[in-house]
Structures are given as structure tokens and as C-alpha cells.
Amino acid sequence: IRYRPGYFDAELNLGNVLALEGRLDDAAALLGSLVPEHSDDADLRNDYGTVLAEQGKLEAARDQFGEAVRLRPDFTEARNNLDHVTADLRKASP
């Protein structure tokens, strides 16, 4: 990233590494900043949704997973994530 600022794949990977390190706020900030320019990337949407879900932001996570599935209907991981978050939201609602 230092040598090639704006290199999407490197930034996406860094966001995932930050999440794996437990730096969820940093990961969410980085991945979220990539969405406006790469809104059609299903992997980004799924990864961002995963971080949001880990932060407990289930409605925002659902939106990201839904976009990932819309962009790539055969994206099984995103579909499973969407199903899990939707179920969690149902459990939490009165």
C-alpha cells in the first residue's frame, strides 16, 4: 500500500488482516471507505458485512450481505452470512 496507494486488492487484504487481529474498528473504517468506489465488488461487501456483524451492527451487516448476494447470486458464503444475520435479527426483535 505504501508503494501503490489505492491498490484495491492490497487494501482489501489489509482490512481482512485488521479484522483477524481483532482491530474491528480499523477494519470497518478501511473496508467501509472502499465501498463507494468498489460498490460492485461482492467480496468486499461480504468482508465488510462480516466485520460489521462482529461489531454487533447486524442491520448494516445484513445490508452488506444482501448486496453481495445481489451482485453474485451464487455466492454461498455471503448467502449463509445473510441467513445467519437475518436469523439473529429475528431472535433479537420482540
C-alpha positions as CSV (number, residue, x, y, z in Angstrom):
1,I,0.0,0.0,0.0
2,R,2.9,2.3,0.7
3,Y,4.3,1.7,-2.8
4,R,1.0,1.7,-4.6
5,P,-1.6,3.8,-2.8
6,G,-5.1,3.0,-3.8
7,Y,-4.3,-0.6,-4.8
8,F,-7.7,-2.2,-4.1
9,D,-6.6,-5.8,-3.6
10,A,-4.0,-4.8,-1.0
11,E,-6.4,-2.5,0.8
12,L,-9.0,-5.3,0.9
13,N,-6.4,-7.7,2.3
14,L,-5.3,-5.2,4.9
15,G,-8.9,-4.8,6.0
16,N,-9.2,-8.6,6.5
17,V,-5.9,-8.8,8.3
18,L,-7.0,-6.0,10.7
19,A,-10.2,-7.9,11.3
20,L,-8.3,-11.1,12.1
21,E,-6.1,-9.2,14.5
22,G,-9.3,-8.0,16.3
23,R,-8.9,-4.4,15.2
24,L,-12.5,-4.3,14.1
25,D,-12.9,-0.5,14.2
26,D,-9.9,-0.1,11.9
27,A,-11.1,-2.9,9.6
28,A,-14.6,-1.4,9.4
29,A,-13.2,2.0,8.6
30,L,-10.9,0.8,5.9
31,L,-13.4,-1.6,4.3
32,G,-16.2,0.9,4.5
33,S,-14.0,3.5,2.8
34,L,-13.6,1.2,-0.2
35,V,-17.3,0.6,-0.7
36,P,-18.1,3.9,-2.6
37,E,-15.5,3.3,-5.2
38,H,-16.0,-0.5,-5.4
39,S,-19.6,-0.9,-4.6
40,D,-19.9,-3.7,-7.2
41,D,-17.4,-6.0,-5.5
42,A,-19.2,-8.8,-3.8
43,D,-16.2,-10.0,-1.8
44,L,-15.7,-6.5,-0.4
45,R,-19.4,-6.4,0.6
46,N,-19.2,-9.8,2.2
47,D,-16.0,-9.0,4.1
48,Y,-17.3,-5.6,5.3
49,G,-20.6,-7.3,6.4
50,T,-18.6,-9.8,8.4
51,V,-16.8,-7.1,10.3
52,L,-20.0,-5.2,10.9
53,A,-21.6,-8.4,12.2
54,E,-18.7,-9.0,14.6
55,Q,-19.2,-5.4,15.8
56,G,-22.8,-6.2,16.5
57,K,-24.1,-4.0,13.7
58,L,-26.4,-6.6,12.4
59,E,-28.7,-4.5,10.3
60,A,-25.8,-2.9,8.5
61,A,-24.2,-6.3,8.1
62,R,-27.4,-7.7,6.6
63,D,-27.4,-4.8,4.1
64,Q,-23.8,-5.7,3.0
65,F,-24.5,-9.4,2.8
66,G,-27.7,-8.7,0.8
67,E,-25.7,-6.6,-1.7
68,A,-23.1,-9.3,-2.0
69,V,-25.8,-11.9,-2.9
70,R,-27.4,-9.4,-5.3
71,L,-24.2,-8.9,-7.0
72,R,-23.3,-12.6,-7.2
73,P,-26.3,-14.8,-6.6
74,D,-24.2,-17.9,-6.4
75,F,-22.0,-16.6,-3.6
76,T,-22.7,-19.3,-1.0
77,E,-20.6,-17.7,1.8
78,A,-22.5,-14.4,1.5
79,R,-25.8,-16.2,1.4
80,N,-25.0,-18.2,4.5
81,N,-23.9,-15.0,6.3
82,L,-27.1,-13.2,5.2
83,D,-29.2,-16.1,6.5
84,H,-27.3,-16.1,9.9
85,V,-27.6,-12.4,10.4
86,T,-31.3,-12.4,9.4
87,A,-31.9,-15.2,11.9
88,D,-30.1,-13.3,14.7
89,L,-32.1,-10.1,13.9
90,R,-35.3,-12.1,14.2
91,K,-34.3,-13.5,17.6
92,A,-33.4,-10.1,18.8
93,S,-36.7,-8.5,17.8
94,P,-39.6,-8.5,20.3
